[in-house]
């Protein structure tokens, strides 16, 4: 059964924040990282089901801002679109520089 749209990922599907994960990702070339981000993580079909969390870590005491975010609605899709645009711009610059940015 597929997950509900907007449902959080199960722990088995999350990328762990460990030194070995960081080391593995840092070994990828810039072109491969951009392909991973644009072709997989920010793919439109995947972000409909699993939206990335671009929110900064906040204090629990900061409840007023949470209320404003909930009222705004649609902020997640705008954040995804901004991220896509930023990564596509990086990819264009890398291509223009022959992959040496």
N, C-alpha and C positions, 0 to 999 in steps of 0.2 A: 504494500500500500504506500503510495507516495506521500510525502509530508505535506502538511498544510502550508499554503503560501505565507511567508513571514515567520514561519516556525523557526526557533533556534536550532542550530546544528547539534546533533548528539556529540558527546565527548569523543566518540570514536572517529568522527569526521573532522575534528578540529586539528589544526597544525599546532603541535606543542611548541611552547616557547622555551627551548632548551639550547644549550651551547652547541650541541651537535646539529640541530636544525638550522641554527644561524650559520654555522660553518658550511653546511651543505648549500644553503641558498646563496651564500657569499661567493661560492665557487662558480655559480652560473654567470654567463656573460650577460651584459646589459641587454643585448638583443633577445636572449632566451628569457630573461626576467620579464621584459616587456611583452613577449609573446604569451608567457604564462598568465600575466595579469589581464591582458586584453582578450586573449583567446579562451581563458578558462575562468578566472576569478570574477571578472566583470562582464562576462558573457550575458547577454540579455535574457536568455532562457534560464540561466542559473540564478541571476539576481532577482527574478520574479519569485522564486521559491526561497532562496537564501540570500537575504540582503546583507551586505557587509556592514559592520558597525564602525562608522567613522566618528562616532561621538568620543570626545575626550573623556578621560577618567575624571569624575567630579566627586566632590565631597557629598556625603549623604545629607548634610544640613542644607544643601543648596536646592530646595524644593521649588522655589519660585520659577527658576529657569525651566525645570521639567514641565511645569504647567504650560508655559509659553510654547514649548516644542510640540506638545500634544495638540494644542489648539491650531498650530500652523498647518499640520497635515502635509503629506507629500514631500517632506524634507528629505526623506531617504532617497527617493528617485532623483531629486536635484543633486544630491551629494554623489550618487552613482554617476550621473551624467557629467558632473564636474570632474570627477576622477577619470572617467573615460577620456574626456577632452585633454586633460593634463598628460595622461600617459600616451595618447595619440600624438600630442605635440612633441613629447620626448622621443617617440619613435621616429617622427619626421626629422627632427634635428639629428638624431643618430644616423639616419639614412643619408641625410645631406652631408654629414661629415665622414661618410664611409664607415660608419659603425664605431668611430673613434671619438667619442664625446667625453 
